[in-house]
Structure formats: C-alpha cells, structure tokens
C-alpha cells in the first residue's frame, strides 16, 4: 500500500513539475499567439463625426433600409449552375429568415431569478416571467438568420446576397435587368 502511495505521489509530482516547466514558455498575458510565434496586434480604426465605423454605419443603414414604411424590394432566385433567374418576386418590406422569433426558443422555469450567480435575461411570455440566456437582437427579435452579405452600390441601391447549395438569392430595393425569368411570381396566370 505504501509503495502505491509513493508511486502515485511521485507521478503527481512529476506531472506538476512538467506543467510548470511547460508554462514557463507560454506568454504571461492572455493575448493569443500562433504556433509560429506571431502575436496578436491591434490597430486604431478611424470613425466618422458620429464616432461610427463603416461597419457600424452599414448595420445602422441596413436596419433603416429594412424598416422603411411601404418599402418594396425585388427578390431573384438564380441557379448557381446556369445563372438563370428561376424565380422573381417583389417583397413588401423585407425578407425574414425562418429562424427569427419574437420570443426566445429556450426559457428556464426559474421565473427570472439568478442561477449560479448568473443574471439571465428575463422575458415575459403569456403573463409569466421566465429566464433565458438568449439576447434580444438589435432588430427586436430572437433567433438566427441565414448567412448573407449586404451592401449599397454606387447609386445608393441596397442589395443582399444569400448563397446556398444550388441557388443564389439576391434582394435589391430596385429591379435589376435580367435576360429571362423561369417563374415570375408577379405574373398572373389566366388558367
């Protein structure tokens, strides 16, 4: 029994010593370092007169564009293989992703109390207060969106581009010139 104790103690002592020696070569701060030894750097970012970066202005502009009363946008679904426009439709307001919600998808029955020292976000559902670790997003919703990029062109026309398997979804606040449309959602059939 004494031999097992000594072996266990020796192994623990060796492990602690190894960990200490290995940590001596590690950086003392929390800045990440690549395997090649390159350290993280920072930079100063220029802002406009309001103190906003270009990225912040794009986000502010997108929310303004998405919430213009009476806005009509133009949706094009293109084949990623041929480039043909498969579907065209006008969009009243904006396209919304299926993952967006007005309430969080997960709540906890603790009625808004602190759990293990964490102050969770509180949400009222059907007159009861619940806790959730989800955060209300800038657009006033919970949930996730499909991934996309968005921009304004030199004429001030807003565009969003969704890229998924086999199709490309493009949304603009102005119509774009296309050669033909396979399915035009704006055309009324006389059948």
C-alpha positions in Angstrom: 0.0 0.0 0.0 2.9 2.3 0.9 4.5 1.6 -2.4 1.3 2.5 -4.4 1.1 5.8 -2.4 4.7 6.6 -3.2 4.3 5.8 -6.9 1.1 7.9 -7.1 2.7 10.8 -5.2 5.8 10.6 -7.5 3.6 10.6 -10.6 1.7 13.6 -9.4 4.9 15.5 -8.5 6.3 14.8 -12.0 3.1 15.9 -13.7 3.0 19.2 -11.7 6.7 19.8 -12.5 6.1 19.2 -16.2 3.1 21.5 -16.3 5.1 24.2 -14.5 8.1 23.9 -16.9 5.8 23.9 -20.0 4.0 27.0 -18.7 7.3 28.9 -18.5 7.5 29.2 -22.3 3.9 30.4 -22.6 3.1 34.1 -22.8 2.2 35.7 -19.5 -0.8 37.7 -20.8 -4.0 36.4 -22.5 -3.1 37.6 -26.0 -3.3 34.8 -28.5 -0.1 33.6 -30.1 0.0 31.5 -33.3 2.0 28.2 -33.5 4.7 30.1 -35.4 5.1 32.6 -32.6 3.2 35.5 -34.1 1.4 37.6 -31.5 -2.0 39.4 -31.9 -1.8 43.1 -32.8 -4.3 45.9 -32.5 -4.9 48.9 -34.6 -6.8 52.2 -34.3 -9.9 52.4 -36.5 -11.0 55.7 -38.0 -14.5 56.8 -37.3 -16.9 59.4 -38.7 -18.1 62.5 -37.0 -20.7 60.4 -35.1 -18.0 58.1 -33.8 -19.2 55.2 -36.0 -17.1 52.9 -38.1 -18.0 52.0 -41.7 -19.2 48.6 -40.4 -21.4 50.2 -37.8 -22.9 52.6 -40.4 -23.6 49.7 -42.7 -25.5 48.0 -39.9 -27.4 51.2 -39.0 -28.2 51.7 -42.7 -29.4 48.1 -43.1 -31.8 48.5 -40.2 -33.1 51.8 -41.6 -33.5 50.2 -45.1 -35.3 47.1 -43.6 -37.8 49.3 -41.7 -38.7 51.9 -44.3 -42.5 52.1 -44.3 -44.1 50.9 -47.6 -40.7 49.8 -49.0 -40.8 47.3 -51.9 -37.8 45.1 -52.7 -37.1 42.7 -55.5 -36.2 39.1 -54.9 -34.4 37.0 -57.5 -33.5 33.3 -57.1 -30.8 32.3 -59.5 -29.4 29.0 -60.5 -25.8 28.7 -59.2 -25.1 26.4 -62.2 -26.6 28.3 -65.2 -27.1 31.8 -63.8 -30.7 31.7 -65.0 -33.3 33.6 -62.9 -35.5 30.8 -61.6 -38.0 33.0 -59.5 -38.7 36.7 -59.4 -41.0 38.3 -56.8 -41.5 41.7 -55.3 -41.1 41.8 -51.5 -43.1 44.1 -49.2 -40.9 45.4 -46.5 -38.1 42.7 -46.2 -37.4 39.0 -46.4 -37.2 37.4 -43.0 -35.3 34.2 -42.1 -37.2 31.3 -40.8 -35.1 31.2 -37.6 -36.3 34.6 -36.4 -38.7 34.8 -33.4 -40.4 37.3 -31.3 -39.6 35.3 -28.2 -36.6 33.1 -27.3 -36.6 29.5 -28.4 -35.4 28.3 -24.9 -36.5 29.5 -21.5 -35.9 28.3 -18.0 -38.6 27.9 -15.4 -36.8 30.0 -12.7 -39.1 32.9 -13.2 -36.3 35.4 -13.9 -34.2 34.5 -10.9 -30.4 34.4 -10.7 -28.9 31.0 -11.3 -25.5 30.1 -10.0 -24.6 33.8 -9.8 -25.6 34.5 -13.4 -28.2 37.1 -14.0 -30.2 35.7 -17.0 -32.2 37.8 -19.4 -35.9 38.0 -18.4 -38.7 37.6 -20.9 -42.5 37.8 -20.4 -44.5 35.0 -22.1 -48.2 34.8 -21.6 -48.1 36.9 -18.4 -45.3 34.9 -16.8 -41.6 35.9 -16.4 -39.0 33.4 -17.5 -35.2 33.4 -17.7 -33.3 32.9 -21.0 -29.7 33.0 -22.0 -30.7 34.3 -25.4 -30.2 38.0 -26.1 -32.8 40.3 -27.8 -31.1 41.4 -31.0 -30.8 44.9 -32.5 -33.8 44.3 -34.7 -36.0 43.3 -31.7 -36.1 39.6 -32.4 -34.5 36.4 -31.2 -33.1 33.6 -33.2 -30.7 33.3 -36.1 -30.7 34.3 -39.8 -29.3 32.5 -42.8 -25.9 33.8 -43.6 -25.7 36.6 -46.1 -23.8 39.7 -47.2 -25.3 43.1 -47.9 -24.2 46.4 -49.5 -25.2 49.5 -51.3 -23.9 50.1 -54.8 -22.6 53.5 -56.1 -26.2 54.6 -57.0 -27.3 54.0 -53.4 -29.2 50.8 -54.3 -29.3 48.3 -51.4 -28.5 44.6 -52.1 -28.3 41.4 -50.0 -26.8 38.2 -51.3 -27.6 34.8 -49.9 -25.6 31.9 -51.2 -26.8 28.3 -50.6 -26.4 25.0 -52.4 -27.5 25.2 -56.0 -29.1 28.6 -55.8 -28.3 32.2 -55.2 -30.8 34.5 -53.6 -30.5 38.2 -54.4 -32.6 41.0 -52.9 -32.5 44.6 -54.1 -34.6 47.7 -53.4 -34.5 48.4 -57.2 -35.3 46.0 -60.0 -32.3 44.6 -61.9 -32.1 43.8 -65.6 -32.2 40.1 -66.3 -32.4 38.2 -69.6 -35.4 36.0 -68.6 -37.3 34.6 -65.6 -38.4 31.0 -65.4 -41.1 31.6 -62.8 -42.3 35.2 -62.4 -44.3 35.5 -59.1 -45.7 38.8 -60.3 -47.3 37.4 -63.5 -50.9 36.3 -63.1 -51.9 33.1 -64.8 -55.2 33.1 -66.8 -55.9 29.4 -66.2 
